[in-house]
């Protein structure tokens, strides 16, 4: 439970903010959120030195839906920061978007520190791929820290082709600025756009890293950043980095879960982000390409280390894997599902219910076994190489180069092993199956990719994060679906942790006074796409006054429909139109703002990504028009396998998944209208299913209580 010290600290620092800001208004919902977080984190269980990990059941986890205007970031930074300090933890804040990360580090955290008097140190956490490797840069430019920065020639052997003069110019400039410490090695701080291919040559990667044996270790941007994370109170990360860390066991990139209080903002993205992180895929052509090169690399390593027996075993395993993959090429060429189709560059073969086809069971097992054996032998060579690098009498530059080459192979082999371990996994009765499929592409030349993924991330999140974390907050403006947290709890595995707390905060807005909801009596069903599109074209000029200087946001679920409507608008409205995808997002928004500022109307046509996170307060958005209810089509292999599993258990995937997810998306889309306490406007829904379908009343009941008109 909360101590008096913690209660007093929260009260004092919150009051400090109120005193230092003349226009600050304490909000009841914000205070409720602060209290909920503090109480949850106070229930954290400590692990005794040398003792077993505590059995956690969600007692220190809280799920908070905080509508726009509540001030969620202030609540969790204040409560989480204080509780982390008093309980000896690190506060790890994770968001789904770069924009929120930058806001937290550039605005919200400095605000809390400045106005509350709470002394919080903080840092932004990024993956290895965002940082420069000084050793690689110096190798590519034949440059040592003590050498002149002028007149060097590149090491041709480190390039797979002759480098372009402009590439060398970028590297020279980068080396100059890094040596002068005007560039800190973080890709995001480099003033110009860097080509991805060039950056890959100088970036940090796990397998190619020389770690403690690197001569440039003291100036390595990645390790300096990692060391900083251990000394700050607050680490700001993103969901991808958090999930990557959990996937590696936790505490590898970020602080360990048992020493962390997590504040997971934009938490509605977490289940889908986790599925992406826990899935595995590899290209057949790329695998064959690197397998052909394994013999050359391992022979060089064996020659230096006198490990010929290991090299032979690695080469044999590579040959076995190569043979298996070539056998796959023959099978896949005859598979009807993967036959070439006119007008399509891609086709897929989904294994129903994730069950391995009987005729391929032996080949799947053999491929998985060969991949594991290859990984085992390459790992053994890598360990021997690491031991040799610790021997000061060895040629360190040669060993470092071999270590980098072997590291690149290891990364590729691990990717292949991850895929085949999942493909070879048998279904367990009563548990969700894996989605397994093979895709054929033929854009440039024919290639196949092998894919496998869980259909739910619940199990991995429950075991890898929730049962290990000292405490966690999950928050977003929209977490409930059809009025309950059930969907989120099920997707994240929190439904298994029965002591988890849920809280839905009230909005500070007066929706009945600020907005209205209009559902015109359309005759065409969205299931008849052509008729529905024609009716939208007829309605939009009636809904949008081309002479009124306000912003209108029209949201579509289909790019094709958006483009067709845009082409058929009357001439009076075409000059006002800004269509997502035709301009960069920032340019589009700037033009929209400028038009309204100049006293002209502006219309934005957008897709799903504009239905969330787009902030257009005041006159910038007085009308939101939703063309169609945002039902997702289960068109990818993961969703198809999930739906098959639900149906096999007697369920209805449309009512269990599709409708609840559409409810969240609809609430988010409607949420674009009222962003502040002074906003006003109208939401119009051009989909008659919300009035005629049996699920329509459920969707309507979850929308803000706008005045109904029409």
N, C-alpha and C positions, 0 to 999 in steps of 0.2 A: 504494500500500500504506500501511498504518498507520505513522505515525511513532512514535518512542519517546515524544515529548511527548504524543501522543494516547493511547497505551497507558497511560502513567502517569496521565494525567488521568482516564481512565475507571476505572482501578483505585482511585485515591485517592477519587474522589467516591462510588463504590459502597461503599467501606469506610466512608466517613463516615456513610452511611445506616445501615449495620450497627451502627456504634458508638453512634449517637444514639438508636437504638430498641432497648430491652432485649429485646423479643420478636421482633425481626427475624430471619428465617431465610433465608439466601441459598439460592436455588433453582437447581439445575443448569440447568433449562430456561430460566430467566430470564437466566442468564449466557450461555447459548448464543445467545439472541436478541440480547442486547447486542452480542456479538462479531459476529454475522452482519450486523447493521445497520452497525456501525462499519466492517467490512471492505468492505461494498458501497459505502458512501459514500466510502470512501478511494479507490475506483477511479474517482471522478468525473473527467471530462475538462474541462479549462479551455479556454475560447475566448480566443484571443489577441486583443488590441486590434486592431480593424480586420480581423481574419482571418475565415475561413469558420467556420461552426458545426461542431463536431466530429461525426464520424459515430458515433452511439451505437448500441450493439447490445444494451443491457440489462446491461452490465457493472456498472453502479452501481444496479441494481434487485434487490431481494430480496423474495420472497413467503414469509411466515411464518404458518403455522397454529399459533396458540398457544391451547390449550384453557383453559377457565376455571380460575383459580387460578395461572396462570403469572406474572401481573403484567406484562401487555403494556405498559400505559401507562407504567409506571416505566421499563421497558426502552427504549422508543423515545424517551421524553423525555430520559433521561440520555444515551444514545448519540447520538441525533439532535441534541440541544442542544450537546453537546461538539463533534461533527463540524461542525456549522453554524458554530460560533465559529472553529474552527481553519481551516476552509476558506473562510471569508468568505461564507457563505450564510445565508439565512433558513430556519428550519424551519417548514414549513406543515403543520399537523396538520388533517386533515379527517375528520369523522365523518358518519354517516348520520342521527343523531338529535340533537335539541336536548338531550336528557338527558345524552348523553355530552359534548357541548360544555360544558355547564354544569359537569359533573363535572371536566373537564380544567381549566377556568379557576378554578373555585371550590375544588377540592380537590387534584387531582393535581399541577398545576404549582406551587402554593404549597408542597406537601409536598416536592417535589424541591428547590426553592430553599432551603427551611428546613433540610432534613436532610442534603443532599449538600454544601452549601457552594458549589454552582455558581450563578454569578450570571446568571440568565436573566430578561430582561424579556419580557412577553408581552401580547397583546391579542386580543380576540375580533373577528373580521371578520364583517360583516353586509352585506346588499345595501342599495341605496339606499332601497328601500321600507320599511325599518325606521326611517328617520330623518326627523325633522321638517325642513321647509324654512321657515326664519324669514321669508323674503321673502313666501312664500305666506300664511303666518299673518298677517303685518302687512297684506298686501293685503286679505285677507278681513275684517279687523277695522278697517281704516283706521287702523292703528296704526303709528307710527314708533318707533324705539328711544328717542327723546328725549321722546315724548309721554306725557301722563298715561295711566295704564292704566284710567281710569274714564270712563264717559259716552260711549264711542264708539258709532257705528252702523255696521252692516256695509255693505259695498259690494254692493248688490243685483245689479249687473251681473256679478259674479263667481260668482253662484249660478245654477243652472239652474232654481231655484224659490225661493220665499220660505223662508228658513231658519227652523227651529223654535227656539223660545226655549231649549230645553234644549241644542240644538247650539251656540247662541251662548254659553251659560253655560260649556260645556266649552272653547270657544275662548278665552274670557276667562280662565278658570282656567289654561289651558295657557300663554297669553301672559304672565300674571302670574308663573307659576312659572319659565318660561324666562328672562324678564327678570331675575328674582331669582337665577337659576342654581340653583334647587332642583329643576329638571327639566332634564336634559341633552339632551333632544331625541331620545332613543332610545325608540321605542314600547314596548319591553319593560320599561322602567323606570317607565312611567306607572302609577300605583297602581290605576286603574280600567280596566275594559274599554272600549275605544274602538270605536265603530261603524266597520266597514270603509269605508262610503261617506264618512263624515266624515273619516276619516284620509286617504283618497285625495286630498282637497282640500288637505291641508297637507303631504303627504309629498314626498320628493325623487324626481324622475324624470329620466332621462338627457336627453330631448329638451327638456323644459321648463326645465331648469337653465340659469341665466344664467352659470354658471362664474365666470371671473375678473372678469366685468363686473357681478357681483351686488353691490349695496351692503351686503349682509349676509354676504358671503363670509367675513370674519374670524371670525364666530361660527357658521358653518354646521356642524352636528353631523356631517354626512356627510364634509365635507372635513377636519375636524379628526380624525375617525376614520381617514381615509385617510392623513393625514400621520403619524399614530401608527404605522400598519403599516410605514412605511418606517424606523422607528427602533427597533423591537423585535427580539428574537432569535427569538421564536416567535409565529406567527400561527395562531390557532385558527379554522377555517372549517367549512363543511359541504359535502357532496358537490354539492349544487345550486349553491352559490356557486362552487366550484372549477370545475365543468363550464361554468357560465355564462361564467366568465373565459376558459376554454379556447376556448369557442365564439366569443368576441370577439377571439381572437388571442393571448391570454395576456398577463399583466402589466397588464391594464386595471383590474381590481378588486383583485387580489392581486399580490404580487411576481412578477416575470417567472419563467417556468419555468427558464431557464438560471441563475437566481440562487437557486433554491429546492431544498431537500431536502424531499420530501413524505413524510409519514407518514399513510397512508390507512387508518384504522381502520374496522371494519365493512365491509371491502372487498368482501364478497360482494354488497353492494347496488350497487356501482359500475356494473356493466354495465346494469342496468335503469334506474338513475337517469340514465345517459348517454343511453339511448334516449328517455326522456322529455324530456331537455334538447334533443336534436337533432331532435325531431319538430316539425312545424308544423301549425297549424290556424287557420281563421278562419270566422266566421259570415257567411252571405250577407246576412241582414237587417242586421247591424251594419255590414257594408261598404257597403251601399246607403245606410244612414243617414248615415254620415260623408261619403260621396261627394257627397251633396246639399248639404253644408255647405262643401265646399271652395271653391266659387266665391266665396262671401261673404268667407271669410278671405283668400284670395289677392288679391281686389280691394282689400281694406283695406291689405294689405301693399304691393301695387303702387302704390296711391295715395300712400303715404308715401314709397316709395323711387323712384317714377317708373320702374317696371319693368313697364309694361303688356304688353309683348311676352311676357315670362316668364309673366305671369298668364294670358294668352290660351292659351299652350301648355299650362300646367298644367290649365286648365279643360277644354281639348279632350281631354287625356289622361284626365281624370276622367270626362268624358262617354263616351269610348270604353270605359273599364273598366266603367262603369255599364251600357252597352248589352250588353256581353259577359255580365255577370252576369245581366241580365234574360233574355238568350237561354238561359242555363243554367237559369233557373227553368222555362222551357217544356220543355226536355229532361228535367229531373228530375221534373216532374209526370207524365210519361209513362213513367218508368222502373219496370218491374214490381217490382224489388227494393226500391223505396222506397214502394211502395203502403201506404196506411194499413192497419193490422192491428188487429182487435178486441182490446181489452185491453192493447195495447202503445202506448206513447208514442214509441217510437223504432224505426227500421229503418235498415239500412246496405246500401250497394252497394259491394262490394269488387271492385277491378279485378284479375282473376287475374294473378299474377306481376308485378303493377305495370305491366302493359302498357296503354297508352292505347287505349281503344276506337277503332277506325279511323274511325268516323263522327264522333268528337269531337276528332280530332287537330288539325284547323285551329282549332277553337274554343279548345282548350287553349293552343295557341301564341299565338293572338291575345290571350287573356286575360293570359297571362304578359307579352307584349310591352307591352300597355297599362299593366299595373301597373308595369313597369320604367320606362317613359317618365314616368309620373306621379311616381314616386319621384325620377327625375332632375331634373325641373322644380321640384318642391317643395324638393329639396336646394339647387338653385341660388338659389331665393328665400331659403332659410334662410341661405345664405352671404352673400347681399347684406344681409340683415337684421343678421347678426353684424357685418359691416363698418360698417353705419350706427350700430350701438350703440357702436362705438369712437369715433365722432365726438361730441365733447363738446357740440357745438352743437345736437344733436338732442334731441327731447322723450323723455327716457329712460324715463319711466313708460309712455308710449304704446308705445314700441318693446319694452319688457319684456313688456307685455301681449300684443302681437302675437307675440312670440317664444314665449311660453307656448302660445298658440293653435296656432301653426304646429308647435311641438314635439309637441303631442298628435296632430296629423294625421300627422306623420312616423312616430310610433310605430305607428299603425294601418296606415299604408301599408307600412312595413317588414314587418309581420306578414303582410300579404296577399302581398307579393312573395316572402317566404320560402316560403309555401305553393305558389305557382304556379311558382316556380323548380324546386321538387322535383317537382311534378306534371308539368311539361314535360320532365323529365329522362328520356332514353331509357336502357333497360337496356344495360349493357356486357357482352358475352359473357364468361363465366367469372367475373363478379363478382356479388355478391349484389344482387338487385333492391331497389327501394324498395317499401314497402307504400303503396298509394294507395286511398283510399276516401272515400265521401260518406255522411253520416249525415243522416237526416230526423228532426226532433223536432216534436211537436205538442201539448206539454203545455198551453201557453198559446195560442200560435199557431204555424202551420207555419213552420219555419225549416230551413235546410240548412247543414251545416258541411262544408267541404272539408279533407281531412286527408292528410298524407304523412309518412312516417317511414322512416329506415333500419331494416332488420330485424336489424342487428347494429351495435354501437357500436365494434367492434374497430378499424376503419380510422381513425376520427376520434381515438380514444384513442391509437393508435400514433403517428400523425403529429402530433397536437396536444399530446400530453403526454409520452409515454414517450421519444420521440426528441429531445425538447427539454429535459427535466428534468435538472438536475444529478445527481439521484439520487432514488430512491423506495423506500419500504417499503409493501407491501400486507399487511395483517394482519387476522385475525379468529379467533374460536374455531373456526369451521367454514369452511374454504376448499376442502378436498378433496371430491371426489365420487366415490363408488365406489372410494375408495382412492387416487385420483390428482388432480393439479392440472389435468388436461387441460381440463376444462370452463371453469374460470376463465381459463386462459391463452388459450383460443380466444375466449371472449367479450370479453376485454379487449384482444386483439391482441398480448399478450406472447408468444404462440407464435411470432411473427415475429422477436422479439428473442432470439436463441438463447443469449446469454450471461447471461440472467436466472437468478438463483439461487433455488431452492426449498428450504424447510426445514419439516418437520413435527415439532413438539416433542411430547415425551411429557407426558401429564397427571400432575399431582402427586397425583391421587386413586387410591385402591386400589379400583377398581370391583368386583372379585370379592368383596371383603370388605364393601363398603358398600351394594351393591345387587343386586337380582335381576330377572330378566326372565321374564315369564309370558305365554304365547300360548295362550289357551284354544282348545279345538277347536270353533269356531263352524261351524255348518252352512250359514248363509246367506252368499252372496257380496255384497259391497258393490255389485255391479252390479244386484242386486235391492234397491233402496233401501228398500222397505216391509218386506221380510223382515229385512233387516239392522238396520233401526231397531228392530223388535220384539225381535230377539235382544239388542241392546244394552240395551234396557229390562229384559229378564230378567236380564242379567248384572250390571248395576251394583249392585243391592242385595246380590248375593252378594259383590261385590268391596269394597264400602264399608260398614264397620261404623258404624251411626248412633250408637253409644255411645262410640266411641274418639276422643279429642280430638286429632285430627291433621288436616292439610290434604290435600285431594285435588284435583288438577287434571285435568279431563277435556277433551281437545282434539278438536275437530271440524273437518272440512274443509268442511262445509256448514252454513250458518246455519239452513236449513230443518230439517235433521236434528237440530241442537242444540235447536231450539225444540220439535220433536215429542217428543224424548226428555224434555225438561224437563216437558212437560205430562203425560207418562205415568208419571213416577216415583211410587212409593208414598208414601202420606201420611207415613210415618216419615222420609223423606229430604227431602221438599219444604221444610221449615223450615230446612234446612241449606244450601240451594242459592242461589248467587249467579251470575247469568247475564250474560255480557258483552253490553253494549248496553242493558241495562235500568237500569244505574246508570253514572255517570261512573267511569272506570277507577280514579281515586284513591279515590273513595268505596267502590267495591267492594273494593279491596285493604285499606282501613282496616277495613271490617267483617269481612273474612276474618281479619286479624291480631287484631282484638278478640275474635272468637269463640274462636280458639285460645288466646289469653291467658287468657280466662275459663274455660278447661277444656272447651270445646265443640268438636265437629267442624265442619268447614266444607268445602263442595264448590264449586269454581269450574268453570263451563262456559265454555270459551273457544274462539275461532277462531284462524286462522293468526297474527294479531298477538300472541296470548298464548303462542305456541309459541317466541317469540324475545324475548330481552331481559327477560323476567319473572324477577325474582330473589326466590325464596321459600325462604330457607335454613331448616335445622332442621325443627322440627315444622310449619312453615308449609306444607311440601309433602313428604309422605312417600310419596305415591302419584301417579304420572302414568299416566293411562289415555288411550290414543290410539284413537279410534273407527275411523279409516280411514287408510290410507296416503295421504300428502298429494300425490296426483297433481294437477297443474294441468290444467284443461281448456283446450285451445287455442282459446279462444272470442273472442279479440280479433283485429282485422285484421292486426296485426303478426305475431302468432304463426301465424296461418293462412298468411300469405304466406311466412314462414320455413319452415314445414313443407312447403308446396308446392315450394319451392326445393330442400329437402333430398331430397324424393321424386324430383324431376326429375333429380337427380344420382345416383340409385340408392341413397340412404340411407334409414334408418328413423328418423323424427323421435321416435318413442316411446322407442326405445333410446338415441338420441344425445342427446336433450334432456330428455324428460319423466322418464325414470327417474333420470338423474343429478341433476336438480333436486329430485326427490322424495327422493333420498338425503340431500341437504343439509338439507332441511326436516325429515326424520325425525330426523336426528342432533340438530338444534337442539331439536326437541320433547322428545326423550329427555334432552337436556341440562338441562331444567328440574329434574330430580330431584336431582342431586348438585352443590351449589354451593360447599361447603366440605369440608375434610378430615374433618369430624365428621358430615356428613349421611349419611343412610341411607334405604332405601326400595325400592319396587318400581315397575317399568314394566310395564304390561299393554297388549298390542296386540290389538284386537278386529277384526282383518282377516286372514282365513285365506289371503289371497294371498301373504303373506310366507312361508308354508310350502309353498304349492302352485304358485305361478307360477315360471317359469324365472328371473325376475330376483330372486326372493325371497332366495335364498342370498347374492346380491351385497349386497342391502340389509342383511341380518342381519350379514354379515361386517364391515360398517363401523360397527356399533354398539359402544359400550363393552363390555368383556368381563364383563358381569354374570353372576352364577350363573343358569343356566337352571333353572326349576322347572316342574313339571307335565308 
